[in-house]
Amino acid sequence: MRDVKVKRTIQEEAENVLCSESRGSYSAELETMMTIDYQWIVLQEPKSLQSSSDESSTPHKDSLPSPESHALYISARNHAKSVLQLAKHSFIYRKCQKLSNCNSPRDFWHLAKNISNNFTSSSFPPLFHLDGITAISSVSKAKLFSQTFANNSTLDDSGFVPPYPPSSDYFMPTVKVLRKDGFHALASLNPQKAYGPDGVLPIVLKNCGSVPAPCLAKLFQLCLSTSTFPS
């Protein structure tokens, strides 16, 4: 029987999702969970492939897949993903508990600093432009991506005039804003909303809507007739 241990692969995947400060604690917890389930994460070679008489065929034999070994691989892969997910959730839960029980903001700002520093490092390797320029910083990489996207996605539309819509014989009738329209608009206000730039509470406008309704109707009618809006 040949045991194919996936312990090293799981550790490498876990290290890719960790920040530099919490890598040790997270890896320790993942190591503990893997030790508990280690006997489960084993791929056993099918008996049909075992041969003690022909040792020279071992490399060729190990390279031959089978439905049994593929099923065991899929099962172990899914279990490895679940172990990673459980370790991540446990790590985040312990961090939240630590922050909620601390009496000073030092732990919070320490974690916030580590998180902000973690996102400042780019995961992209250095990029090379066609003219020989090498983009190393995050800003230069972003500019290079933007320039490449613009060069590949910009079309020369000079000389192309969009089609002009055909004229119509129908005209929109004049819109009239009446006093009752302003009153109904004020009556439908939600009194729980915050007041606007004028500083008047919505509950005041709703309960006293009959007073400002004529003024609002004249104001909106003037805006429609002059095609302007007060700034």
Buried (B, 14 or more C-beta within 10 A) or exposed (E): EEEBEBEEEBBEBBEEEBBEBBEEEBBEBBBEBBEEEBEEBBBEBEEEBEEEEEEEEEEEBEEEEEEBBEEBBEEBBEBBEEBBEBBBEBBEEEBEEEBEEEEEEEBEEEBEEEEEEEEEEBEEEEBEEEEEEEBEEEEBBEEBEEEEEEEEEEEEEEEEEEEEEEEEEEEEEEEEBEBEBBBEBBEEBEEEEEEEEEEEBBBBBBBEBEEBBEEBBEBBBEEBEEEEEEE
